[in-house]
Amino acid sequence: MILTVCTSPCVDVTIEVDSLNVGKLNIIRSKRLTFTGKAINVAIGVKRLGGEVMTTGFMYSENGAMFERALGEENIPHSFVYSEGRVRENYKIIDKKSMLTEINDVGEHVTEEKLRLLIEKVGELSKKAGVVVISGGLPRGASENYYGELFSAVDPRSLKVADAVGGKLLSSLGAGLDLVKPNREELQRMLGRELLDRADMISGCWELLDRGAKIVLLSLGREGAIITDGKKNYYCKSINVAINSTVGAGDGMVAAAALELRRGADLPEILRAGVAAGTATVTTFAPTSFSREKYEEIYKNLTVTEI
């Protein structure tokens, strides 16, 4: 079983317009509400690929039932730590050129008691999990070190996967992460320098390995991804597809990579599956995940090369 931990759920309000005219009237072509969060997206991706999955994390009393209903439709079991208040709302505006503009809300404050309860819950639920994935932002009231505290509570028999940036990721590396998935821009910000070519990118990944990660999966967007464990380095180029939305692509990549890690796959297979899922996600307007059929169609057309 794969356990995903959603520390910052959100309602995504996805709005499509012909073009976004700042300071002027904009007419909405379509509007969709999705009950989501990075780790919830990962759980949906794992489930659609046929994996056994459960999700936990923080949830809020005013609209948490909508999340439970959405997870029920995907047949994903869940066990949340509830607080008073309302899940934050994020606005994603997509124009006809598939350009994305995001406006993110600030979440509710979480008390020390609730923070402790989630640590305890992760410790308990991880006893039955082969992989634990923690991804996304943190609520108000939690320091960046909270990621490290959560990973430290994970059962030592479970593999640990993080999709986080900055202090959240750095605080976790000491807990012995088995796989981390930054994207190129995030890694550049963490390291404070540009990564101009593949040699730079691999060098940047190795810095995370030196700090405690065992595998780094570096997303390059439409260019594909790189994976390395410090001994072997591989690259997988994505195929050309019609991009309808980039929302959730990284979560799809994490879902497939975590599932292959759970199965004991080698680096090329983890990479190929991750790129296939990430690419499949961008072909749909659905912001949470991808279809298994689209994943398999893309997967068989991908090639992994050693670099």
SULFEN-V488900 format. One record per residue. RES is the residue in one letter. PHI is phi in degrees with one decimal (none if undefined). PSI is psi in whole degrees, 0 to 359 (999 if undefined). D_FIRST is the distance of its C-alpha to the first C-alpha in Angstrom with 1 decimal. Layout:
<<RES | PHI | PSI | D_FIRST> <RES | PHI | PSI | D_FIRST>>
This chain:
<<M | none | 144 | 0.0> <I | -107.6 | 129 | 3.8> <L | -105.0 | 127 | 6.5> <T | -111.1 | 142 | 9.9> <V | -118.5 | 113 | 13.1> <C | -102.4 | 103 | 16.2> <T | -85.0 | 347 | 19.3> <S | -146.9 | 78 | 21.8> <P | -67.3 | 162 | 21.3> <C | -155.1 | 156 | 24.2> <V | -96.5 | 116 | 26.0> <D | -87.5 | 120 | 26.9> <V | -101.5 | 102 | 30.4> <T | -96.6 | 121 | 30.9> <I | -118.8 | 130 | 34.6> <E | -106.0 | 132 | 36.3> <V | -131.8 | 160 | 39.9> <D | -65.0 | 315 | 42.4> <S | -157.4 | 148 | 43.0> <L | -92.0 | 113 | 42.5> <N | -106.7 | 102 | 46.0> <V | -66.8 | 131 | 45.9> <G | 81.4 | 5 | 48.6> <K | -129.7 | 172 | 49.3> <L | -69.5 | 135 | 48.2> <N | -122.5 | 133 | 45.0> <I | -100.2 | 127 | 44.3> <I | -78.8 | 127 | 40.7> <R | -83.0 | 320 | 39.9> <S | -155.9 | 157 | 36.6> <K | -142.2 | 136 | 34.3> <R | -140.8 | 136 | 30.7> <L | -104.3 | 131 | 28.5> <T | -129.2 | 134 | 24.8> <F | -97.0 | 107 | 22.5> <T | -145.3 | 204 | 20.4> <G | 143.2 | 147 | 19.5> <K | -55.7 | 314 | 18.1> <A | -71.0 | 331 | 14.5> <I | -68.3 | 319 | 14.8> <N | -59.1 | 318 | 15.9> <V | -61.2 | 316 | 13.0> <A | -60.0 | 318 | 10.7> <I | -64.3 | 319 | 13.2> <G | -62.1 | 316 | 13.4> <V | -60.3 | 316 | 9.9> <K | -63.0 | 318 | 10.4> <R | -69.8 | 340 | 13.8> <L | -90.0 | 5 | 12.8> <G | 91.8 | 10 | 11.0> <G | -87.9 | 158 | 7.3> <E | -86.6 | 131 | 4.9> <V | -148.3 | 154 | 5.3> <M | -142.9 | 151 | 7.3> <T | -127.5 | 148 | 10.4> <T | -139.6 | 185 | 13.1> <G | 137.6 | 198 | 16.4> <F | -90.3 | 147 | 20.0> <M | -146.1 | 164 | 21.6> <Y | -130.4 | 147 | 25.3> <S | -66.6 | 326 | 27.3> <E | -68.8 | 321 | 29.6> <N | -134.3 | 16 | 27.2> <G | -63.2 | 330 | 23.7> <A | -61.3 | 330 | 23.9> <M | -67.5 | 325 | 24.1> <F | -68.0 | 316 | 20.7> <E | -62.5 | 323 | 19.2> <R | -65.4 | 316 | 21.2> <A | -64.3 | 320 | 20.0> <L | -67.7 | 325 | 16.3> <G | -62.8 | 324 | 17.2> <E | -65.8 | 334 | 18.9> <E | -94.6 | 3 | 15.7> <N | 58.5 | 43 | 13.9> <I | -109.8 | 117 | 11.4> <P | -67.1 | 152 | 11.2> <H | -150.2 | 155 | 12.7> <S | -152.4 | 103 | 14.5> <F | -103.6 | 159 | 17.2> <V | -97.1 | 113 | 20.0> <Y | -90.2 | 142 | 23.1> <S | -128.8 | 165 | 26.4> <E | -70.3 | 154 | 29.7> <G | 113.7 | 197 | 30.6> <R | -131.0 | 141 | 29.4> <V | -63.8 | 137 | 26.7> <R | -64.2 | 157 | 28.6> <E | -116.4 | 130 | 29.7> <N | -111.8 | 138 | 29.7> <Y | -107.2 | 128 | 32.2> <K | -121.1 | 114 | 31.7> <I | -106.9 | 121 | 34.9> <I | -116.2 | 125 | 35.0> <D | -96.8 | 179 | 38.4> <K | -67.2 | 346 | 39.4> <K | -92.3 | 10 | 39.1> <S | 64.0 | 23 | 35.3> <M | -78.2 | 136 | 36.2> <L | -111.5 | 128 | 33.8> <T | -116.7 | 127 | 35.2> <E | -116.3 | 140 | 32.8> <I | -129.8 | 109 | 33.9> <N | -100.5 | 135 | 31.3> <D | -80.5 | 165 | 31.8> <V | -99.9 | 131 | 31.5> <G | -78.9 | 175 | 29.0> <E | -70.8 | 159 | 29.8> <H | -78.0 | 139 | 30.4> <V | -113.2 | 133 | 27.8> <T | -76.9 | 164 | 29.3> <E | -59.2 | 323 | 28.7> <E | -62.3 | 316 | 27.4> <K | -68.2 | 322 | 24.7> <L | -60.1 | 317 | 23.7> <R | -66.7 | 320 | 23.5> <L | -62.5 | 322 | 21.5> <L | -68.7 | 321 | 18.7> <I | -57.8 | 316 | 18.7> <E | -65.4 | 320 | 18.4> <K | -66.1 | 318 | 15.6> <V | -62.2 | 318 | 13.5> <G | -59.9 | 319 | 14.5> <E | -73.5 | 311 | 13.5> <L | -67.5 | 330 | 10.1> <S | -69.5 | 345 | 9.1> <K | -63.1 | 337 | 10.0> <K | -106.4 | 8 | 6.8> <A | -109.2 | 135 | 4.8> <G | -79.9 | 332 | 5.6> <V | -138.8 | 138 | 7.0> <V | -117.5 | 124 | 8.8> <V | -110.5 | 124 | 11.1> <I | -118.6 | 126 | 14.4> <S | -149.8 | 155 | 17.0> <G | 103.6 | 186 | 20.3> <G | -81.7 | 187 | 23.3> <L | -122.6 | 150 | 24.1> <P | -76.3 | 164 | 26.1> <R | -62.6 | 139 | 29.6> <G | 105.1 | 345 | 29.8> <A | -108.0 | 132 | 27.1> <S | -82.1 | 167 | 28.4> <E | -62.7 | 336 | 26.9> <N | -70.2 | 349 | 26.1> <Y | -62.6 | 327 | 23.5> <Y | -56.6 | 313 | 20.9> <G | -61.8 | 322 | 21.7> <E | -65.2 | 319 | 21.5> <L | -63.9 | 313 | 18.0> <F | -65.6 | 327 | 16.8> <S | -67.4 | 336 | 18.9> <A | -83.3 | 347 | 17.2> <V | -65.1 | 139 | 13.7> <D | -54.5 | 134 | 13.1> <P | -61.9 | 344 | 14.8> <R | -83.9 | 351 | 12.3> <S | -92.0 | 143 | 9.9> <L | -78.6 | 149 | 11.0> <K | -120.3 | 128 | 12.7> <V | -125.8 | 131 | 13.6> <A | -123.5 | 135 | 16.5> <D | -122.2 | 87 | 18.4> <A | -149.8 | 169 | 21.5> <V | -133.9 | 168 | 25.2> <G | 58.2 | 222 | 28.1> <G | -62.9 | 330 | 28.0> <K | -62.1 | 314 | 24.4> <L | -69.9 | 315 | 23.3> <L | -62.5 | 326 | 26.0> <S | -70.9 | 341 | 25.2> <S | -91.3 | 337 | 21.6> <L | -61.0 | 329 | 22.7> <G | -68.4 | 345 | 23.9> <A | -83.9 | 1 | 20.5> <G | 79.0 | 61 | 19.6> <L | -74.3 | 136 | 17.6> <D | -84.4 | 331 | 16.1> <L | -153.3 | 136 | 16.7> <V | -126.4 | 149 | 18.9> <K | -131.5 | 80 | 20.0> <P | -81.8 | 165 | 23.5> <N | -101.4 | 174 | 25.9> <R | -59.8 | 314 | 29.4> <E | -63.4 | 318 | 31.1> <E | -63.7 | 318 | 28.7> <L | -66.3 | 321 | 29.2> <Q | -60.1 | 318 | 32.9> <R | -65.1 | 319 | 33.1> <M | -64.9 | 321 | 31.3> <L | -88.4 | 344 | 33.5> <G | 73.3 | 30 | 36.6> <R | -156.2 | 161 | 37.8> <E | -79.1 | 147 | 37.6> <L | -111.5 | 99 | 35.7> <L | -85.4 | 330 | 38.2> <D | -143.5 | 181 | 37.0> <R | -62.4 | 324 | 34.3> <A | -62.3 | 317 | 35.7> <D | -62.2 | 317 | 35.6> <M | -63.5 | 315 | 32.0> <I | -64.4 | 320 | 30.9> <S | -60.7 | 319 | 33.0> <G | -64.3 | 319 | 31.3> <C | -61.8 | 320 | 27.8> <W | -63.4 | 331 | 29.1> <E | -64.3 | 324 | 30.2> <L | -70.4 | 325 | 26.6> <L | -63.0 | 319 | 25.8> <D | -63.7 | 334 | 28.8> <R | -90.4 | 358 | 27.5> <G | 132.9 | 346 | 24.2> <A | -72.0 | 148 | 21.8> <K | -95.3 | 325 | 20.7> <I | -137.8 | 137 | 20.3> <V | -117.7 | 125 | 21.9> <L | -108.7 | 108 | 21.3> <L | -100.1 | 114 | 24.4> <S | -79.7 | 134 | 24.7> <L | -115.9 | 23 | 28.3> <G | 64.6 | 227 | 28.1> <R | -68.7 | 349 | 29.9> <E | -81.4 | 347 | 30.8> <G | 113.1 | 225 | 27.3> <A | -162.3 | 162 | 25.6> <I | -121.7 | 145 | 26.0> <I | -132.2 | 143 | 23.6> <T | -152.5 | 148 | 24.7> <D | -118.1 | 12 | 23.9> <G | 90.7 | 345 | 27.6> <K | -109.9 | 317 | 28.4> <K | -125.4 | 143 | 27.7> <N | -127.6 | 134 | 27.9> <Y | -133.8 | 152 | 27.1> <Y | -128.7 | 140 | 28.0> <C | -129.8 | 119 | 27.0> <K | -83.1 | 135 | 29.4> <S | -72.5 | 160 | 28.3> <I | -93.6 | 161 | 30.3> <N | -75.2 | 124 | 32.7> <V | -136.7 | 162 | 31.5> <A | -74.6 | 120 | 32.9> <I | -90.9 | 114 | 31.3> <N | -94.4 | 327 | 31.1> <S | -165.7 | 138 | 29.1> <T | -91.1 | 359 | 27.4> <V | -63.5 | 127 | 25.4> <G | 84.6 | 1 | 21.7> <A | -62.6 | 318 | 22.1> <G | -64.3 | 326 | 20.6> <D | -67.9 | 321 | 17.5> <G | -62.1 | 318 | 17.1> <M | -60.6 | 316 | 17.6> <V | -64.1 | 319 | 15.0> <A | -57.6 | 309 | 12.4> <A | -67.1 | 319 | 13.5> <A | -64.2 | 317 | 13.9> <A | -63.8 | 321 | 10.5> <L | -66.1 | 318 | 9.1> <E | -68.9 | 324 | 12.1> <L | -61.1 | 318 | 11.7> <R | -62.0 | 325 | 8.4> <R | -81.4 | 355 | 10.5> <G | 81.3 | 23 | 13.4> <A | -68.1 | 159 | 15.7> <D | -83.4 | 174 | 19.0> <L | -57.4 | 313 | 20.4> <P | -58.3 | 323 | 22.2> <E | -73.0 | 321 | 19.3> <I | -60.1 | 316 | 17.2> <L | -64.1 | 311 | 20.4> <R | -61.1 | 316 | 21.3> <A | -64.5 | 318 | 18.0> <G | -62.5 | 315 | 18.2> <V | -65.8 | 321 | 21.9> <A | -61.7 | 316 | 21.4> <A | -70.1 | 319 | 19.0> <G | -62.6 | 318 | 21.3> <T | -67.8 | 319 | 24.3> <A | -61.3 | 325 | 23.1> <T | -64.7 | 321 | 22.5> <V | -74.4 | 350 | 26.1> <T | -82.4 | 353 | 27.6> <T | -122.4 | 154 | 26.9> <F | -78.9 | 343 | 28.2> <A | -63.4 | 122 | 25.0> <P | -84.2 | 356 | 23.8> <T | -96.3 | 326 | 20.1> <S | -168.2 | 203 | 18.8> <F | -136.4 | 169 | 20.0> <S | -92.9 | 150 | 20.3> <R | -64.9 | 325 | 18.6> <E | -62.5 | 316 | 22.2> <K | -67.1 | 321 | 23.5> <Y | -58.1 | 310 | 20.7> <E | -66.3 | 324 | 21.6> <E | -62.5 | 316 | 25.3> <I | -73.9 | 319 | 25.2> <Y | -54.2 | 315 | 22.9> <K | -71.7 | 350 | 25.5> <N | -104.1 | 8 | 28.3> <L | -98.7 | 147 | 26.9> <T | -127.6 | 135 | 28.3> <V | -106.8 | 134 | 27.2> <T | -124.6 | 146 | 30.0> <E | -83.1 | 141 | 30.4> <I | -127.3 | 999 | 32.5>>
